[in-house]
Amino acid sequence: MTTMAMAPEQVDPHDTRKRVMAIVGGSSGNLVEWYDFYVYAATALYFAPAFFPRGDSTAQLLNTAAIFAVGFLMRPIGGWLFGRIADRSGRKTSMVISVLMMCFGSLMIAVLPTYEQIGVAAPLLLLTARLIQGLSVGGEYGTSATYMSEVALAKHRGFFSSFQYVTLIGGQLLALLVVVVLQAVYSAEEIRAWAWRIPFFIGAGTAVIALFLRRALHETSTAGERSAEGAGTIALLLRHPKPLLQTIGLTAGGSLAFYTYTTYMQKFLVNTAGFSVERASVTMAAVLFCYMCLQPALGALSDRIGRRACLIVFSVGTAVMTVPLLRTLGGVTTSGGAFVLILSALLIVSFYTSISGVVKAELFPPQIRALGVGLGYAIANSLFGGSAEYVALWLKSAGAENAFFWYVAAFALISLVATLSMKDTRLHGHLGHPDAPARND
């Protein structure tokens, strides 16, 4: 990995303001994308009977979780497609297209007929909508991570780039808050009957706002980088196998831990700890808010101590703490106890999520940066992150729930191996470091 010198950064207030507005614009679309994707998980407890009417509640959740996981299978295709667009046509173009596709998928779910109305076509159409959303999100991560890393000041790149997960978590939090409001306004029967559709309409509407914000963004890649030989191609990416494998390894453990303690945790509290759906939703909303606020602080910490040190804390901490923490959480009886345990786990996970995008962007040269970040992330995320909920529910139904705890811990060790194989990207990455000399253009 080589260190690229960068042009000197100006401490000009106007320049800083432009960078901040670019971060806001890029991250706003990210929030909409992830809200639309996560609102499915947040409302699955209610709409599962509408599309899968037979079987017990665990079987229904398994079916909806399977479609949630299938949506992840489109992510590698999305990572490749939008990564190619971003590296060859620009980051801005890729981000605008991805948010439009997410809007369409969300609107499609909002108006879907139920199984009772059109039979087996209902879950098939639900699957189609999730595939569209999976394709969109598969492209969103790599492009937004690349854009936000490139637009940030080198000395504060970890801090600014952490807002990718601020908005990602914010999207999930917003989805949960919408569900909490629905639970306060409507009865459980009304939500199961029709009100579960409201969050999907909200997601489709907010995408319009994100579209206008993203159209105003400036491009961070240069014409020379976009027209370089092999830009945005798999052939050029395969000439950099080490960073690609490192990205896959980091994401495998990081995404599995993230989805375990966020997306799956609401169902874990209901099915294992015995919480009501409403109580689990409120608890997770409080947890996610605090988790979201942790990201900038740990992103800024990485600017001081380095990315590698943060990733080691995540990997070792998750490997050691997962099994005892989840065992304890399964027997928790109070919302306060659940809050403390889950947030403790997510504090450790934050050492990964706060710098997830920037550390991967720093691994790749600009000609394949969006492709490398997006495809590497999507491959591991689709195999291990998206399947977390399904694997957990399947093992629970088989009477081996504890095996899932060890499964999460084992993949944290894979992330540790990937971390130990890399230098600190803050100082040795392709985006340059704070003390790099000025480039003579």
Protein Blocks (a to p, Z undefined) as FASTA:
>chain_A
ZZdddddddfbfklmmmmmmmmmmmmmmmmmmmmmmmmmmmmmmmmmmmmmmgccfklmm
mmmmmmmmmmmmmmmmmmmmmmmmmmmnojklmmmmmmmmmmmmmmmmmmpccfklnomm
lmmmmmmmmmmmmmmmmmmmmmmmmmmmmmpcfklmmmmmmmmmmmmmmmmmmmmmmmmm
mmmmpcfklmmmmmmmmmmmmmmmmmmmmmmmmmmpccfbdfklmmpghiaiaklmmmmm
mlmmmmmmmmmmmmmmmmmmmmmmmmmmmmmnopafklmmmmmmmmmmmmmmmmmmmmmm
mmmnojklmmmmmmmmmmmmmmmmmmmmmmpcbfklmmmmmmmmmmmmmmmmmmmmmmmm
mmpcfklmmmmmmmmmmmmmmmmmmmmmmmmmmmmmnopammmmmmmmmmmmmmmmmmmm
pccfklmccnopfklccddZZ
